[in-house]
């Protein structure tokens, strides 16, 4: 299958830019259609993982989020402080 796709992409690459963009749009639509028609994952955690993948809540925010988590982790101290 990979060889077939590679050959098709080579042929598409030889086309004018407008035709390439049209083909890409059609491919994206077909992929989205197949994804939306796929059976829903069974199981609570599988559905949760699918939802997180679909919604991508951390997209573009992961570095800032990691920085905040690391700061919290580094400053977190559960020891009881004396009242001296």
N, C-alpha and C positions, 0 to 999 in steps of 0.2 A: 504494500500500500504506500509506503514512504516513497518508493521509486516513482510510482504513478504521480503522486503529488508533486514531487520534485520536477518531473517532466512538464506537468501542467503549469507550474509556477514559472518555469523557464519560458514557456510559450507566452504566458501572460506578460512577462517582463519585456517581451519584444513588441508588445502592443503600445499604441499611443497612451499617454497619461490618462486621458479622459476615459478610455476603455478600461484601463487598469482600475481606476477608482470605481467605475460601475460594477466591475466584477467583484471587487472587495466588498462593496455594499451588499451585493447579492449573497456572497458567502457569509457575511456577518449575520444577515437576516436568517439564512438557513440554519446556521449554528444556533442562534437564539431560539428559533422555532423548535429545533430538536431538543434543546435543553429544557424548554418550557413544557414539552410533551413527555419528558422523561418521568417515570413513576416517582412519586414522592418517597423519600427514604423512610424506611420503617424504623421505629425506635425513637425515643425521646432525644437522645444525644445526637443521633444522625440527623434528625430534623433541625436541631439547634445548629449543628456544624454547617449544614446546607444554608441555613438562613444567614449565618455570619459570613459565609463565603459570598453569598448573593449580595448582601447589603454592604459588605466591606467597611465596617464602621471605623476602622483605624487607617484606612487608605490615606496616605499623605500626612498622617499624624504620628506614625510610629516612633520617630526619633524623639519628638517632644515628650511623648508618653513614657518612653524608656528613660529619658532624663529625669522626669518627675518620680518615677518608681525608684530609680537608683538613689535619688536624693532622699526620699522617704526611708528607704532601706538603710542608708548610711547614717541617718539621724535618729532612727528608731532606737529607743532604749527602754527596756521594761524594768530595769532596776529601780527599786524604790529609793528615792532621794532622801537623804537625812535633812531634818529641819534645823541644822546647825546655823 
